[in-house]
Amino acid sequence: MKCRHCACTVTLSLADLGTAPPSNAYLSQDALHAPERWYPLRVLVCENCWLVQTEDFAQAHELFDADYAYFSSYASSWLAHAQAYVADMAQRFALGAHSHVVEVAANDGYLLQYVAQRGIPCLGIEPTASTAAAARAKGLAVVERFFGVALAHDLVAQGQAADLTTANNVLAHVPDINDFVAGFAVLLKPQGVATFEFPHLLQLVQQCQFDTLYHEHFSYLSLTAVQRIFAANGLTVFDVQELPTHGGSLRVWARRSDGVAGPLAEAVHARVAQLLARETEAGVSRSDFYSDFQTQAIRIKRELLLFLLSAQARGLKVAAYGAAAKGNTLLNFAGVRPDLVPYVVDRNPAKQGKFMPGSRIPIVDEAHLKVHKPDYILILPWNLRQEVMAQLAYAQAWGAQFVTAVPTLAIAPGLSE
């Protein structure tokens, strides 16, 4: 395999999770009577540019289709995160009625709704029909295409150049990362700013967050790799912030390399050099940094299976919460099926009545918890554990306990089994 950034041959393995279906390919009742398409799920590390990447098997159009079921607005903490971002950016860069904000991967309008509320002209770019329709229902303008250089040129020709572009949790999802990044250098005004948020590779490896590995994530990103990719495609990183979202993320600010740094793009911030130094010290640019990841993923798999089998042997009921993509990676790698976890609860009506890909565990609404009163609730999106535990606090009335599997099996309030 050739690196999707620098085209060097890639051989160093981070993880081999066997085979799995696309993690957001939820199944209808009719689909249960048909075969599923499974792909090898292997993640490799480029030892030239240190971009960590999924081996190519599935194509983007197969993963992000018209029935794509991930809607950002069903996580209240994520909505609060988006609202705070808009407030911060509006203040930092003096955005107003004279500005133009473009969000790439606008999803269901979870963020741009707050931009529009401030009277700031904005545009969403979202290739999945299901989420684009939800964004339009909020009164937002959406272009339903995949983003890259070609679309950026089209938008600039239409007078849609941006003062601020935002791209949250999408940089990892693009197969052609060079074309994607280069598109921002085209779309930005000369003094415009681009921000990107993505899970931080440092946290992923150190905490063995292997369940965030799935086909929709083509890349796994360190600032070390991102700075190099941006520089090669016309962007200069000038600031970075560490965030708690998704188990540990980065927010990166960049400007056009050929632009003039002005009020919208400060000089390179000291935080960039500091984080690059931390990554170097941790070993992001050394092969041995990645060597224990597979072993830790197997440990997590075994801990989960031992817990589920023990609960079953004791006659205790286990339900899962959150039909998240990371949950599908975990369940499929561990080989969990409905005999161990009979259902998964999810608030998203687009997922309810469907089945988890691979495991074929039914997805139900929250009422099932109150009827069946499970002894344990396995929180699959462990990054939202506090939000979920607060939402389901009523389950403690019948003695239910909350369980997470990553980075180690824990039962609230933090007791290990």
C-alpha positions as CSV (number, residue, x, y, z in Angstrom):
1,M,0.0,0.0,0.0
2,K,1.1,3.6,-0.8
3,C,0.7,6.3,1.8
4,R,-2.3,8.5,0.9
5,H,-0.3,11.6,1.6
6,C,3.4,11.1,0.5
7,A,3.0,7.9,-1.6
8,C,5.7,6.0,0.2
9,T,5.2,2.3,0.7
10,V,3.5,1.6,4.0
11,T,4.2,-1.6,5.9
12,L,4.2,-0.8,9.7
13,S,1.1,-2.2,11.3
14,L,-0.8,-0.5,14.1
15,A,-3.7,-2.9,14.3
16,D,-5.4,-5.8,12.5
17,L,-9.0,-6.1,13.6
18,G,-9.9,-8.9,11.2
19,T,-12.9,-8.1,9.1
20,A,-15.9,-5.9,9.7
21,P,-18.8,-4.2,7.8
22,P,-18.8,-0.4,7.4
23,S,-19.6,0.8,10.9
24,N,-22.5,3.1,9.9
25,A,-24.2,0.6,7.6
26,Y,-27.1,-0.1,9.9
27,L,-29.4,-2.9,8.7
28,S,-33.1,-2.9,8.0
29,Q,-35.3,-5.8,8.8
30,D,-35.3,-6.9,5.1
31,A,-31.5,-6.7,5.0
32,L,-31.3,-9.4,7.7
33,H,-32.2,-11.9,5.0
34,A,-29.3,-10.8,2.7
35,P,-25.5,-11.1,3.0
36,E,-23.5,-8.3,4.4
37,R,-20.3,-6.9,2.8
38,W,-17.3,-7.2,5.2
39,Y,-13.9,-5.7,4.6
40,P,-10.5,-6.3,6.2
41,L,-9.9,-3.7,8.9
42,R,-6.2,-3.0,9.0
43,V,-4.5,0.2,10.0
44,L,-0.9,1.0,9.0
45,V,1.6,3.7,9.8
46,C,3.7,5.6,7.2
47,E,7.2,5.8,8.5
48,N,8.0,8.7,6.2
49,C,5.3,11.2,7.1
50,W,3.8,9.4,10.1
51,L,0.3,9.4,8.8
52,V,-1.6,6.5,10.3
53,Q,-4.2,5.2,7.8
54,T,-6.7,2.5,7.2
55,E,-5.7,0.1,4.4
56,D,-7.9,0.8,1.3
57,F,-10.7,-1.6,0.7
58,A,-14.0,0.3,1.0
59,Q,-14.8,3.4,-1.2
60,A,-16.1,6.6,0.2
61,H,-19.4,6.5,-1.8
62,E,-20.1,3.1,-0.2
63,L,-19.6,4.5,3.3
64,F,-21.3,7.9,3.1
65,D,-24.4,7.1,1.2
66,A,-28.0,8.5,1.0
67,D,-29.0,6.6,4.2
68,Y,-26.0,7.7,6.3
69,A,-27.4,7.5,9.9
70,Y,-25.0,9.6,11.9
71,F,-26.7,12.8,13.1
72,S,-24.7,15.1,15.2
73,S,-27.6,16.8,17.0
74,Y,-28.5,13.8,19.2
75,A,-25.6,14.5,21.6
76,S,-26.4,17.5,23.8
77,S,-22.8,17.9,24.9
78,W,-21.7,18.1,21.2
79,L,-24.3,20.8,20.6
80,A,-23.0,22.8,23.5
81,H,-19.5,22.3,22.1
82,A,-20.6,23.7,18.7
83,Q,-22.4,26.7,20.2
84,A,-19.3,27.6,22.3
85,Y,-17.1,27.3,19.2
86,V,-19.3,29.7,17.3
87,A,-19.2,32.2,20.1
88,D,-15.4,32.0,20.4
89,M,-14.7,32.3,16.7
90,A,-17.2,35.2,16.3
91,Q,-15.4,37.1,19.0
92,R,-11.8,36.1,18.1
93,F,-12.2,36.9,14.4
94,A,-14.8,39.7,14.6
95,L,-17.3,37.8,12.5
96,G,-20.5,39.5,11.6
97,A,-23.0,40.3,8.8
98,H,-20.0,41.2,6.6
99,S,-18.4,37.7,6.9
100,H,-18.9,34.4,5.3
101,V,-18.6,31.0,7.1
102,V,-18.4,27.7,5.3
103,E,-18.7,24.4,7.2
104,V,-17.4,21.3,5.4
105,A,-19.2,18.2,6.7
106,A,-22.1,20.3,8.0
107,N,-24.0,17.1,8.9
108,D,-27.5,18.0,10.2
109,G,-26.8,21.7,10.8
110,Y,-25.7,21.1,14.4
111,L,-23.1,24.0,14.2
112,L,-24.3,26.3,11.4
113,Q,-27.6,26.9,13.2
114,Y,-25.7,28.9,15.8
115,V,-23.8,30.8,13.0
116,A,-27.1,31.7,11.4
117,Q,-28.6,32.8,14.7
118,R,-25.9,35.4,14.9
119,G,-26.8,36.8,11.5
120,I,-23.6,35.6,9.9
121,P,-23.9,34.5,6.3
122,C,-23.0,30.8,6.1
123,L,-23.0,27.7,3.8
124,G,-22.9,24.0,4.6
125,I,-21.2,21.4,2.5
126,E,-22.6,17.9,3.2
127,P,-22.5,14.9,0.8
128,T,-24.9,12.6,2.6
129,A,-28.5,13.2,1.6
130,S,-30.1,12.3,4.9
131,T,-28.2,14.8,7.0
132,A,-28.2,17.5,4.4
133,A,-32.0,17.3,4.4
134,A,-32.0,17.7,8.1
135,A,-29.8,20.8,7.8
136,R,-32.0,22.4,5.2
137,A,-35.0,21.8,7.4
138,K,-33.3,24.2,9.8
139,G,-33.3,26.9,7.1
140,L,-29.6,26.4,6.2
141,A,-28.1,26.5,2.7
142,V,-26.3,23.2,1.9
143,V,-24.3,22.0,-1.1
144,E,-24.7,18.3,-1.4
145,R,-21.2,17.3,-2.7
146,F,-17.9,15.9,-1.5
147,F,-15.4,18.7,-0.9
148,G,-12.1,19.1,-2.7
149,V,-10.2,21.5,-5.0
150,A,-12.8,21.3,-7.7
151,L,-15.8,22.2,-5.5
152,A,-13.7,25.0,-3.8
153,H,-13.0,26.6,-7.2
154,D,-16.7,26.4,-8.1
155,L,-17.7,28.1,-4.8
156,V,-15.1,30.9,-5.2
157,A,-16.3,31.5,-8.8
158,Q,-19.8,31.9,-7.3
159,G,-18.6,34.5,-4.8
160,Q,-18.6,32.1,-1.9
161,A,-15.0,32.5,-0.7
162,A,-14.8,32.1,3.1
163,D,-13.6,34.2,6.0
164,L,-13.8,31.2,8.2
165,T,-14.1,27.5,7.3
166,T,-14.8,24.8,9.9
167,A,-14.3,21.1,9.5
168,N,-15.1,19.1,12.5
169,N,-14.4,15.3,12.6
170,V,-14.1,15.1,8.8
171,L,-10.3,15.3,8.1
172,A,-10.0,11.7,9.2
173,H,-12.9,10.7,6.9
174,V,-11.5,11.7,3.5
175,P,-9.7,9.2,1.2
176,D,-7.8,11.9,-0.7
177,I,-6.5,14.0,2.1
178,N,-4.3,16.1,-0.2
179,D,-7.1,17.2,-2.4
180,F,-9.3,17.8,0.6
181,V,-6.8,20.1,2.4
182,A,-5.8,21.9,-0.8
183,G,-9.5,22.8,-1.3
184,F,-9.4,25.0,1.9
185,A,-6.4,26.9,0.5
186,V,-8.5,27.7,-2.5
187,L,-11.7,28.5,-0.7
188,L,-10.3,30.8,1.9
189,K,-10.0,34.6,1.4
190,P,-6.4,35.8,1.5
191,Q,-6.7,36.6,5.3
192,G,-9.2,33.8,6.0
193,V,-8.9,31.1,8.7
194,A,-9.6,27.4,8.6
195,T,-10.3,25.4,11.7
196,F,-10.2,21.6,11.9
197,E,-11.1,19.2,14.8
198,F,-10.1,15.6,14.8
199,P,-9.3,12.9,17.4
200,H,-5.7,13.1,18.5
201,L,-3.5,10.1,17.6
202,L,-1.5,10.6,20.8
203,Q,-4.6,9.8,22.9
204,L,-5.8,7.1,20.6
205,V,-2.5,5.1,20.9
206,Q,-1.8,5.8,24.6
207,Q,-5.3,4.8,25.7
208,C,-5.7,2.1,23.1
209,Q,-8.9,3.6,21.7
210,F,-9.0,0.9,19.1
211,D,-12.8,1.1,18.7
212,T,-12.3,4.4,16.9
213,L,-10.7,2.4,14.0
214,Y,-13.2,1.8,11.3
215,H,-13.4,2.1,7.5
216,E,-15.0,5.6,7.6
217,H,-11.8,6.8,9.3
218,F,-9.3,6.7,6.5
219,S,-6.7,8.6,8.6
220,Y,-5.6,8.9,12.3
221,L,-3.9,12.2,12.9
222,S,-1.1,13.7,14.9
223,L,-0.2,17.3,14.7
224,T,3.2,16.1,13.4
225,A,1.5,14.6,10.3
226,V,-1.1,17.3,9.9
227,Q,1.4,20.1,9.8
228,R,3.3,18.3,7.1
229,I,0.1,17.6,5.1
230,F,-1.1,21.2,5.4
231,A,2.3,22.7,4.4
232,A,2.3,20.5,1.3
233,N,-1.1,21.7,0.3
234,G,-1.0,25.4,0.9
235,L,-1.9,25.9,4.5
236,T,0.1,27.0,7.5
237,V,-0.8,25.9,11.0
238,F,-0.8,28.9,13.5
239,D,-2.5,27.6,16.6
240,V,-3.7,24.4,18.2
241,Q,-5.8,23.5,21.2
242,E,-6.3,20.2,23.0
243,L,-10.0,19.3,23.5
244,P,-11.7,16.6,25.6
245,T,-14.1,15.6,22.9
246,H,-14.1,12.1,21.4
247,G,-11.7,10.9,24.0
248,G,-9.1,13.6,23.3
249,S,-9.1,15.8,20.1
250,L,-7.2,18.7,18.6
251,R,-8.5,21.9,17.2
252,V,-6.1,23.3,14.6
253,W,-6.2,26.8,13.1
254,A,-4.6,27.4,9.7
255,R,-4.3,30.1,7.1
256,R,-3.3,30.2,3.5
257,S,0.5,29.9,3.1
258,D,0.4,32.5,0.3
259,G,-1.8,34.8,2.3
260,V,-0.9,37.7,4.5
261,A,-1.2,37.1,8.2
262,G,-3.6,39.8,9.5
263,P,-6.3,40.2,12.1
264,L,-7.9,36.9,11.1
265,A,-4.6,34.8,11.2
266,E,-2.1,35.5,13.8
267,A,1.6,34.6,13.7
268,V,2.4,31.0,14.5
269,H,1.4,30.4,18.1
270,A,3.8,28.9,20.7
271,R,1.3,26.1,21.4
272,V,2.1,24.6,18.0
273,A,5.8,24.1,18.8
274,Q,5.0,22.9,22.3
275,L,2.6,20.2,21.1
276,L,5.0,19.1,18.3
277,A,7.7,18.7,20.9
278,R,5.4,16.6,23.2
279,E,4.5,14.4,20.3
280,T,8.2,13.9,19.4
281,E,9.0,13.1,23.1
282,A,6.1,10.6,23.2
283,G,7.5,8.8,20.2
284,V,4.9,9.6,17.4
285,S,7.8,9.6,14.9
286,R,9.2,6.3,16.1
287,S,8.0,2.8,15.1
288,D,8.1,1.4,18.6
289,F,5.4,3.9,19.7
290,Y,2.9,1.8,17.8
291,S,4.2,-1.7,18.7
292,D,1.9,-2.6,21.7
293,F,-1.4,-1.4,20.3
294,Q,-2.6,-4.7,19.0
295,T,-1.8,-6.5,22.2
296,Q,-3.8,-3.9,24.2
297,A,-6.8,-4.2,21.8
298,I,-6.9,-7.9,22.4
299,R,-6.8,-7.3,26.1
300,I,-9.8,-5.0,25.9
301,K,-11.7,-7.6,23.8
302,R,-11.0,-10.3,26.4
303,E,-12.0,-8.2,29.3
304,L,-15.3,-7.4,27.7
305,L,-16.1,-11.0,26.8
306,L,-15.2,-12.3,30.3
307,F,-17.5,-9.7,31.8
308,L,-20.4,-10.5,29.4
309,L,-20.0,-14.3,29.9
310,S,-19.8,-13.9,33.7
311,A,-22.9,-11.7,33.7
312,Q,-24.8,-14.3,31.6
313,A,-23.6,-17.2,33.9
314,R,-25.0,-15.3,36.9
315,G,-28.3,-14.7,35.2
316,L,-27.8,-10.9,35.0
317,K,-29.1,-8.8,32.1
318,V,-26.9,-6.6,30.0
319,A,-28.1,-3.9,27.6
320,A,-26.0,-1.6,25.5
321,Y,-26.5,2.2,25.0
322,G,-25.5,4.2,21.9
323,A,-25.5,2.6,18.4
324,A,-22.2,4.4,17.7
325,A,-19.7,3.5,15.0
326,K,-17.1,2.8,17.7
327,G,-19.5,0.4,19.3
328,N,-19.7,-1.6,16.1
329,T,-15.9,-1.9,15.9
330,L,-15.8,-3.1,19.5
331,L,-18.7,-5.6,19.2
332,N,-17.5,-7.1,15.9
333,F,-13.9,-7.4,17.0
334,A,-15.0,-9.1,20.2
335,G,-17.6,-11.3,18.4
336,V,-20.5,-10.1,20.5
337,R,-23.9,-11.2,19.3
338,P,-27.5,-10.8,20.6
339,D,-27.1,-13.8,23.0
340,L,-24.8,-11.6,25.1
341,V,-26.2,-8.2,24.4
342,P,-29.8,-8.5,23.3
343,Y,-30.4,-4.9,22.2
344,V,-28.8,-1.4,21.9
345,V,-30.7,1.7,22.9
346,D,-30.3,4.9,20.9
347,R,-32.0,8.2,20.9
348,N,-31.7,8.7,17.1
349,P,-35.0,7.7,15.4
350,A,-33.1,7.0,12.1
351,K,-31.4,4.1,13.9
352,Q,-34.3,2.8,15.9
353,G,-35.9,-0.3,14.3
354,K,-32.6,-1.2,12.5
355,F,-29.8,-3.6,13.5
356,M,-26.2,-3.1,14.2
357,P,-24.0,-4.0,11.3
358,G,-22.2,-7.3,11.7
359,S,-23.5,-8.2,15.2
360,R,-27.1,-7.7,14.0
361,I,-28.1,-6.6,17.5
362,P,-31.5,-4.7,17.3
363,I,-31.5,-1.0,18.0
364,V,-34.4,0.2,20.2
365,D,-35.7,3.3,21.9
366,E,-35.1,4.2,25.5
367,A,-38.4,2.8,26.7
368,H,-36.9,-0.6,26.5
369,L,-34.7,0.1,29.5
370,K,-37.6,1.0,31.7
371,V,-39.5,-2.1,30.7
372,H,-36.6,-4.7,30.9
373,K,-34.6,-3.0,33.7
374,P,-31.1,-4.5,32.8
375,D,-28.6,-5.0,35.6
376,Y,-25.8,-3.5,33.5
377,I,-25.8,-0.8,30.8
378,L,-22.8,-1.0,28.5
379,I,-22.1,2.5,27.2
380,L,-20.6,2.0,23.8
381,P,-19.7,5.7,23.1
382,W,-17.5,5.9,26.2
383,N,-16.5,9.4,25.3
384,L,-20.1,10.5,26.3
385,R,-20.2,8.4,29.5
386,Q,-21.0,11.3,31.8
387,E,-23.7,12.6,29.5
388,V,-25.3,9.2,29.2
389,M,-25.1,8.4,32.9
390,A,-26.8,11.7,33.7
391,Q,-29.5,11.0,31.1
392,L,-30.1,7.5,32.4
393,A,-29.7,8.2,36.1
394,Y,-33.2,6.8,36.8
395,A,-31.8,3.3,36.0
396,Q,-30.0,3.4,39.4
397,A,-33.4,3.1,41.0
398,W,-33.5,-0.6,40.1
399,G,-29.8,-1.1,40.8
400,A,-28.4,-0.8,37.3
401,Q,-24.7,-0.1,36.9
402,F,-22.9,1.5,34.0
403,V,-20.1,-0.2,32.2
404,T,-17.4,1.0,29.7
405,A,-14.9,-1.2,28.0
406,V,-12.2,1.2,26.8
407,P,-9.4,1.7,27.8
408,T,-10.1,-0.9,30.4
409,L,-13.3,-2.5,31.7
410,A,-14.9,-0.2,34.3
411,I,-18.1,-0.4,36.2
412,A,-19.4,3.0,37.6
413,P,-18.2,4.5,39.8
414,G,-14.9,3.2,38.4
415,L,-14.7,-0.3,39.9
416,S,-13.0,-2.8,37.7
417,E,-14.2,-6.4,37.2
